[in-house]
Amino acid sequence: MTDSNTALNFLFVFNKAPHSTPSTKEGLDALLTASAFGQNVTLLLLGDGVFQAIKSQDPSGLPTKNTAAIFQSLDMYGVESIVTLDKSLQERGLTLDDISIPCSTLTPKEVKELYSTQHKIFTF
């Protein structure tokens, strides 16, 4: 574990539709690993990435792993900072009520500020 004085800020950006590639599972694995090692982890659902966490997904019949349970357990693994761009929801006709996990919205300016405070940014 890393103490809070040496922890880095890691931003994980999910910007792809769910089940389109194996990158979601890979991204979640990396995010959980960083969190387990005491890093300050933020998950940003951007663009089509907001569909990663919508309620009532049914990927049965698809060749990719169902990641819904992993998203549901993020808080158990210490991932408490989950955000999305307000515009990403609006452009897709979604609201926070459609998201299956606790999530906050940010303005474009706030997302820019978030990026500026990160030590590492990973995009999936």
C-alpha positions in Angstrom: 0.0 0.0 0.0 1.0 3.6 -0.6 0.5 6.3 2.0 -1.4 9.4 1.0 1.8 11.4 0.8 3.2 9.4 -2.0 0.0 8.3 -3.8 -0.4 9.4 -7.4 -3.6 10.7 -9.1 -4.6 8.2 -11.8 -7.4 9.0 -14.2 -9.1 6.2 -16.1 -11.1 7.4 -19.0 -13.6 5.1 -20.5 -14.8 6.5 -23.8 -16.0 3.5 -25.8 -19.4 1.8 -25.9 -19.6 -1.3 -23.7 -18.8 -4.7 -25.2 -17.3 -3.2 -28.3 -13.8 -4.3 -27.4 -12.1 -6.2 -24.5 -10.7 -2.8 -23.3 -13.4 -2.3 -20.7 -12.3 -5.4 -18.8 -8.7 -4.5 -19.2 -9.4 -0.9 -18.0 -11.3 -2.1 -15.0 -8.5 -4.6 -14.1 -5.9 -1.7 -14.3 -8.2 0.6 -12.3 -8.7 -1.9 -9.5 -5.0 -2.7 -9.4 -4.1 1.0 -9.0 -6.7 1.4 -6.3 -5.4 -1.7 -4.5 -2.0 -0.2 -4.4 -3.3 3.0 -2.8 -3.3 5.3 -5.7 -5.9 8.1 -5.9 -8.2 6.7 -8.7 -10.8 8.6 -10.6 -13.0 7.0 -13.3 -14.3 9.3 -16.0 -17.1 8.1 -18.3 -16.7 10.2 -21.4 -18.7 10.2 -24.7 -20.0 6.7 -25.4 -18.2 5.5 -22.3 -21.3 6.6 -20.3 -23.0 3.5 -21.7 -20.5 1.4 -19.7 -22.5 2.1 -16.5 -26.1 2.3 -17.6 -28.7 0.2 -15.9 -30.2 -3.0 -17.4 -27.4 -4.1 -19.7 -27.7 -7.6 -21.1 -24.6 -8.6 -23.0 -25.6 -12.3 -23.1 -24.8 -13.7 -26.5 -21.9 -11.3 -27.0 -18.3 -12.6 -26.9 -17.2 -10.1 -24.2 -17.3 -10.4 -20.5 -20.2 -8.9 -18.6 -18.6 -6.1 -16.5 -21.7 -4.8 -14.8 -20.9 -6.6 -11.5 -17.4 -5.1 -11.5 -18.8 -1.6 -11.9 -21.3 -2.3 -9.1 -18.4 -3.3 -6.8 -16.1 -0.3 -7.4 -16.9 1.3 -4.1 -15.9 -1.9 -2.3 -12.5 -1.5 -3.8 -12.1 2.1 -2.8 -13.0 3.7 -6.1 -15.3 6.5 -4.9 -14.5 9.1 -7.5 -16.7 8.4 -10.6 -17.5 11.2 -12.9 -18.9 12.0 -16.3 -19.2 15.0 -18.5 -22.6 16.5 -18.3 -22.6 16.9 -22.0 -21.9 13.2 -22.6 -25.2 12.3 -20.8 -27.2 15.1 -22.4 -26.1 14.2 -26.0 -27.2 10.6 -25.4 -30.5 11.4 -23.9 -29.4 10.1 -20.5 -29.5 11.4 -16.9 -27.7 10.3 -13.8 -30.8 8.2 -13.0 -29.8 6.0 -15.9 -26.4 5.3 -14.4 -26.1 2.2 -12.2 -23.3 3.4 -10.0 -22.9 6.6 -7.9 -21.6 9.2 -10.4 -21.2 13.0 -10.5 -21.3 15.2 -13.5 -18.7 17.7 -14.5 -18.7 20.7 -16.8 -16.1 20.8 -19.7 -14.1 23.3 -17.6 -14.1 20.9 -14.6 -13.0 18.0 -16.8 -10.1 20.2 -18.0 -9.2 20.9 -14.4 -9.4 17.2 -13.5 -7.0 16.4 -16.3 -4.5 19.0 -15.1 -4.3 17.4 -11.6 -3.5 13.9 -12.8 -0.1 12.2 -12.7 -1.2 9.4 -15.1 -4.1 9.2 -17.5 -5.2 5.9 -19.0 -7.8 5.7 -21.8 -9.9 2.6 -22.6 
